[in-house]
Amino acid sequence: MNDALKNLNVKIPNIKLPALEPLQREFFIRMTFSALVDADYLDTEAHFNPAQSERRRQYPSLVSLWEKLQIAQKAIVNDSTPVNRIRR
């Protein structure tokens, strides 16, 4: 670990990933980098344009999204159309 991080008392988590296929590893790296870029962009926006940042934060909670997903899954199970049979 370099000295700058030691001086900041930054703790870097030791993440152990399961053995991944090359395509899975690439997807994981791309998604992680994308999340980092998004977080940086949103943090910059919050600094320079707090009003826009606040409007962007008005989104449904994870609990309400989970409930909607559960309802949708029940609808798929109860629907015997060809597409929903494949989805199941």
C-alpha positions as CSV (number, residue, x, y, z in Angstrom):
1,M,0.0,0.0,0.0
2,N,1.4,3.4,-0.9
3,D,2.3,6.0,1.8
4,A,-0.5,8.4,0.8
5,L,-3.1,5.8,1.6
6,K,-1.5,4.9,4.9
7,N,-1.5,8.5,6.0
8,L,-5.2,8.8,5.2
9,N,-6.0,5.7,7.3
10,V,-7.9,4.3,4.3
11,K,-8.8,0.7,4.7
12,I,-9.0,-1.2,1.4
13,P,-11.2,-4.2,1.7
14,N,-9.8,-7.6,0.8
15,I,-12.4,-9.0,-1.6
16,K,-12.1,-12.6,-2.5
17,L,-13.9,-13.4,-5.7
18,P,-14.8,-16.9,-6.8
19,A,-13.0,-18.2,-9.8
20,L,-14.4,-16.4,-12.8
21,E,-14.4,-17.2,-16.4
22,P,-12.7,-14.5,-18.6
23,L,-16.0,-13.1,-19.8
24,Q,-17.4,-13.0,-16.2
25,R,-14.2,-11.3,-15.0
26,E,-14.4,-8.7,-17.8
27,F,-18.1,-8.0,-17.0
28,F,-17.3,-7.6,-13.3
29,I,-14.4,-5.2,-14.0
30,R,-16.6,-3.1,-16.5
31,M,-19.5,-2.9,-14.0
32,T,-17.2,-1.9,-11.2
33,F,-15.5,0.8,-13.3
34,S,-19.0,2.0,-14.5
35,A,-20.2,2.3,-10.9
36,L,-17.1,4.3,-10.0
37,V,-17.5,6.6,-12.9
38,D,-21.2,7.1,-12.1
39,A,-20.4,7.8,-8.4
40,D,-17.8,10.4,-9.4
41,Y,-20.1,12.1,-11.9
42,L,-23.0,12.3,-9.3
43,D,-20.6,13.6,-6.6
44,T,-19.4,16.3,-8.9
45,E,-22.9,17.2,-9.9
46,A,-23.9,17.4,-6.2
47,H,-21.0,19.9,-5.7
48,F,-21.6,22.1,-8.7
49,N,-25.4,21.8,-9.2
50,P,-27.1,20.9,-5.8
51,A,-30.6,21.6,-7.1
52,Q,-30.3,19.1,-10.0
53,S,-28.6,16.6,-7.7
54,E,-31.5,16.8,-5.3
55,R,-34.1,16.3,-8.1
56,R,-32.2,13.2,-9.2
57,R,-32.3,11.7,-5.7
58,Q,-36.1,11.4,-5.8
59,Y,-36.4,7.8,-6.7
60,P,-38.3,4.9,-5.2
61,S,-36.9,3.0,-2.3
62,L,-35.4,-0.4,-2.8
63,V,-38.2,-1.8,-0.6
64,S,-40.9,-0.5,-3.0
65,L,-39.0,-1.7,-6.0
66,W,-38.6,-5.2,-4.4
67,E,-42.4,-5.3,-3.7
68,K,-43.1,-4.4,-7.4
69,L,-40.8,-7.1,-8.5
70,Q,-42.5,-9.7,-6.3
71,I,-45.9,-8.6,-7.7
72,A,-44.6,-8.9,-11.3
73,Q,-43.2,-12.4,-10.6
74,K,-46.5,-13.6,-9.1
75,A,-48.3,-12.3,-12.3
76,I,-45.9,-14.2,-14.5
77,V,-46.4,-17.4,-12.4
78,N,-50.2,-17.1,-12.7
79,D,-50.2,-16.2,-16.4
80,S,-49.9,-19.2,-18.7
81,T,-49.2,-17.4,-22.0
82,P,-46.3,-18.8,-24.1
83,V,-44.0,-15.9,-23.2
84,N,-44.6,-16.3,-19.4
85,R,-44.1,-20.0,-19.6
86,I,-40.7,-19.4,-21.1
87,R,-40.0,-16.7,-18.5
88,R,-40.7,-19.2,-15.7
